[in-house]
Amino acid sequence: MKKRVFIFSLLVSLFLAIFFLSLPETHSIESANVALQAPEITGYRKWHRVTDKPVKLDAQIAVMCAPASAAKLNISLHAEKYINVFVNNTGKQILLNDWSASFPQGSMIVKEKMPDATTTQPELLTAMIKREAGFNPPSNDWEFLVLSGDGKQVIERGNLQKCITCHLAVRQQDLVYRNYLKTVRIR
């Protein structure tokens, strides 16, 4: 009997170890009771606002740029979306003027996703934070975040493969889209 209990305990421990080791690098939060913080972006609305008014987001991008848990957050994936974009002082010059340069460590970009052009409260925030060299070379050392619209709940954070895959389309711009800027640059 003791041998069976030992083997059973060993198998359960092995199963749990395999399960926890196979979890992705991102953090998902299903409950508002669990509070991961993103203090880096606190006060982002005081940063430089890149968009002077909400910019309509391409429908395909709006769907791709949403967390898997969008339905739980009461976010419609099929409605038109608008964005406001903010950048901190560290990244401002490169975002606005030097499209081929790499952003310095500490650069932060926050995108508010709005359900329409007149709403002032975002339904979702996405952010990029440029981390130290070696943080994640495939993402040019950017950390990606998806947060609730009020910024109080981190939904996903880290080396988010869905974000990286999409942003690789603008690798020559250090993975930063700029299609929301007023001026179009011809390269």
N, C-alpha and C positions, 0 to 999 in steps of 0.2 A: 504494500500500500504506500509506504513512504517513497518507494522508487517511482511509482506512478505520479504522485504529487510533485516530486522533484522534476520529473520529465515534463509534466504539464506546466509547471512554473517556468521552466527553462524555455519551452516553446512560446509561451505568452510573452516572456521577456524578449525573445528573439523577434517575434512579430512586432512588438512595440518599437524596438530599436530600428528595425527596417522601415516601419511606418514613419517615424520621426526623422530619420535620415533622408527619406525621399521627399520631404516637404520642400516646396520651392523657396528661393531666397527672399521672396517678397513677403510682406506682412499683410494679411487681410483681416479686416475687423468687421465682424458681423453685428456687434452690439455697441451702442453708444456708451455702455457702462465701462467698456475697456477703452482707455484713453491713451493712444500714442500721440505724442505731440510733434509738431513741426515748427519749433520756435524760430527757425531760420526765416520763415516767411511772414511772421507776425508783423503786422503793420504795412504789408505790401502796398496798400492803396496810397501810401505816402511816397512811394517810389515814383519814378518817371512813368507816366502813362503813355504807352506807345501809340495806342489807338485813340483818336480824339472822340470817337463815338463807337458804339458797338458795330462790329463788322460781321456780315453774314458769313457763316461757315459753310463750306461745301458739304452737301448732305452725306456724301461718302465718307468724308473725314470726320464729320460729326458722329457717325456710327462707329468708326474705328477708334475714335478718341473718347471712349466711354468705358467705364469699368464693367467687368462681367456681372457685377451685382447692380447694374443700373435699374433693373425692375424693382429691386428692394428699396432703392432710394427714390422711387417714384419719378424716374426720369424717362421721358418718352424718347425712344431712339429714332422715331419716324418724323418727328416735328422738326421744323426749321430751328437752327441754333445760331446764336450770335456770340461773339467773343470780345472781351476787353483784354488787353495785354499790358503787363507791367514789367519793368526791369529795374534792378537795383543799380546804384551808381557804378559798381564794379564792372558790370557788363554793358552799360548804356552806350558807350562810345563804339564798341565793336558791333553791337546789335544794329545801331543806326547807320554806321558809316563804313565799316570794314568787313565786308561779307566773307572774305577769304581767310581772315585771321582766326586763330583759336582764342576762345574766351579764357580769361584768367581764372584761376581758382577763386571761388567765392562768388562768381557771377550767378545771379538768380533771375529766373524768368517765371512769372505766374500768368496763367491764362484763366480768366473767368469764363465759364460757359453759361450763357443766359438763354432762357427759353424763348425770349423775344427781344426786340430792339428797345423796348421801353422799360423793362424790368430793371430794378436796381440791385436786387439780391440774386447772386449767382446760384444755380442749382448744383454746380460742380466746379472745383478748382483743379487744375493740373499745374505742376511746377517742374522746373528743371534746376538742379543745383550742381554747379561745376565743382567737383571734388579734387583732391590731390592726385597727382600723377600716379598711375597704377591702380586707382580705385576700381576701374572697370574699363580696360583698354578698348573692348569692342564698342563701347558707348562713348568713346573719347572722354571718359571719366565723368560723364554726367550721371547724376542720380535723378530718377524720375519719381514723382509723387502724384497720387490722385487723392483728393480730399473732398469732404463734404463741402457744400456751397458756403457754409459759415466758417470753414477752415478749422473746425474743432475736432473733426474726426478724420484720421488718416485711413483711407480705404486700402490703398496699396502704396508700397514704397520700396525703392531699391533698384535693382537691375531688372527692370520690367521689360521682358522680351518683346511684348506687344508694342511698346513705345519705341524701343531700340530699332526694331525691324522697320517700322514706318519712318523714323527719322534718318535711317541710313540713306534714304533717297536724297538727302541734302548733306551728304558727308562733306562735300567741298565747302560748306558753310558751317562747319563744326556741329552738324546735326541740328541746326536751328532753322526752322521755317521762318520766312519773313514775308509771306504772301499777303499779310494784313497791313503792310506798310503802304502809305499813300503813293510813294514814288516807285516806279518800276525800273529796275536796273537792267540794262542790256549787257550781256557778257559776251 
